[in-house]
Amino acid sequence: VSNAGVGMAGPLECQSLEAMQSLMDTNFFGLVRLVKEVLPDMKRRRGGHIVVISSVMGLQGIVFNDIYAASKFAVEGFCESLVVQALRFNVAISLVEPGPVMTEFEAKVYEEAERADYSRTDPETADIFTNLYLRKSKDIFASLGQTPEDIAEHTLRVIEAARPPFRHQTNVAYTPMAALKHADPSGALMTDAFYKLVFKYDAVLRLSLR
């Protein structure tokens, strides 16, 4: 089970390349290093199961989570490319894709975001992030957040499955979000829906969450 991860949220201009590289080293290359260690023996034994804790942000990017989403997209692409070869050796790969999870991990990300210096971005972007995004994120966590124990139960079901799934989303509330991308390959439907949800119908979003 690969579960190492760090988070990052905020305007792109305010994040250093060093911090981005450090995040990718943990979230993506940490997984790659682990798989390189365990896969050869699994192939020799012709049996094994690699379970990766990914994220719904590996399926759909979320505003102000550019680098974190990029790392999870990398995880998803890596595993999607590897799974066919692995199956040839009777090795299963499963991606567990949670939405918000109420842990110190998430709390730390938002505490850091609230303390950060936003002088390197324009005032409008800083205002959108601090007064719109952070407030909505807290509402989403309060309404849709899962406990670590819930994610552990989902992961256990994946591990014990007779035929392990390649992808397993832990929160059905995010199924429509992923479906939007597949409904319109041009991306226009998804982009328009998220833009309106963030900038035009935020009152509807808050009401629906409550």
N, C-alpha and C positions, 0 to 999 in steps of 0.2 A: 504494500500500500504506500503510494507516494502522496504525502500530505503537507509537505513544506510549502510555505507561501508567505509573501509579504504584500502589503497593499500600498496604493498611492492614488490620491485623488486631488484634483485642483487644476487650475489653468496651466496649460502646457508651458507657457512662457516662464512660469515660476518654478519649474522643476529642472534640476540640473541633469546633464547627460550622465554624470557619475551615479546619481541616484537611480536613473533609468537603467543603466547597465547593471547595477547591483540587484535591482528587482528582477531583471531578466536572468541573471546568474542563479538566483534562487528559484524563481517560479518555473523557468523553462530548462535551463541547463542543469539544475538540480535533478529534475526528472530524467533528463538525458543521461546523466552520470549514473543514476540508479539503474536504469534499464540496461545500460551497457554492462553493468556488473552482474545482473541476475539473468538476463536473457540467454546468454550462451549455455548456461547449465540447464535452463528450462528446455532449450532446443535439443540438447543432448538427451535429456530424459523424456523428450516428447510429451511434456506436460507442465502446466503452470498457469498462473493467473496473476496478471498485473492490474491492480486497481488504482486509478489515478483520480484524486480529488481535483476536479476542474471547477467550472463555474458556468452559470448561464451567460456570463460575460465572455465566455469562449464561443458563444453562438451569436450574441448580439452585443455590439458596443453600446456603452451608456455614456451620455454626456459627462465630461470632466473625469472620466476614468480611462483616458486614452491609452496610457502605458500599461496599466493593469490588464485592460481588455486585450491589448496586443500580446501580452505574455500568455494569456489563456487561449487566444486564437492560435498561438504557436504550439501550445500543448495539444490542442484539438487536432491541428494539422499533422503534427508529429505522430500522434496515435492513430489517426485515420490512415496515414500512409503505412504505418507499421503493422496494423492489425491483419491485413491480408497475408503478409509473409508469416506472421506469428501463427495464424490458423493452420498453415501448412504443417507446423510442428506441434499442433494440438495445444497451443498456448493461447489463452484468452486475454484480451485487453478490455477493460471496462472504464468508462469515464463517468464518474459521479458528478452531477452538475447542480449544486445548490444555488439558491438565490441568497438573500440576506440571511446570515446566521448571527445570533446574538452572543458574541464572544468578546473577549478583551481585544482580539485582533481588529474587529471592526471599530470598537470604541477608540482604540489607539489611532487608527487612520483618521477618524473625524476630529479627535482632540488635536492632532497635529495640524489638520486642515484649518481649524478655527484659530490656531496660534500663528499660522504662517504669514509671511510677508508677501503682499500682493502688489507691491509697487512696480514690479516688472511687467505687469499687464495693464490694460486700459481700465479706467474706472467702471465702465459699463460691465465688462467681463467680471471684474472683481465683485461687483454688486450682484450679478446674476448668480455667481457661485456662493457667496456668503449668505445672501438673503433669500435666494430661491432654492438652489440645489441642496444646501445643507439642511434647510428646514424640511424640504420634501423628503429627503433621505431619512430623517428621524421619523417622519410619519410612516414611511414605507416599512422601516424596521419594526415600528410598534405594531403595525397591522399584519405584515407578511413574514416577519422574521421567524426562523425556526431555531430550536435549541440544538446545541451540540449533540445531545442524546438522540434527538430525532434524526440527525444526519448519520450518526453512528448506526442506528437501526436500519436506515436505508442502505448503508454501506454493507452491513452484515447480510442483508437480503441478497445483495448483488454477489457477495462472496459465496454464499451458500446455494445460489441458483444452479440448477442442473445444467442449464444452458445460459451462461452469463450474458447479459445484454452488453452491447458495445456502448450505448449511451443510456443513462438513467437520470432523469431530472427528479429532484426531490420535492419540488413545489409546483403543483399543477397551475398555480396562478400565473406562472411564466410560460406556459405552453402557447397561449395566443401570441406572445411576443416572438417566439421562434417561428411560429407558423406564418407570420406576416412576411418574413424573408422569402419563404418558399412560395407564397401566393403570388409574388410579383418579382421575377428575376431581375428586373431593372433596378430594384431598390427604391423606387419612387413611393410606393405605398407605405413601406416601413418608415422612410425618412419623413414623409408628410405626417404620418400618424404620431411619431415621436415629437416632431416640432410642435404640433398643435397641443399635445399633451403637456409639454413643458411650458410653452409660451402663451397659449391661448386659453386652454381649458384647465388651468391648474386648480381652480376652485372645484371643478368637477372631480378631478383626481383626488383632492383632499377629502371631499365628501364621500366618494366611493370607498376610500381607505377606511374612513371612520365607520 
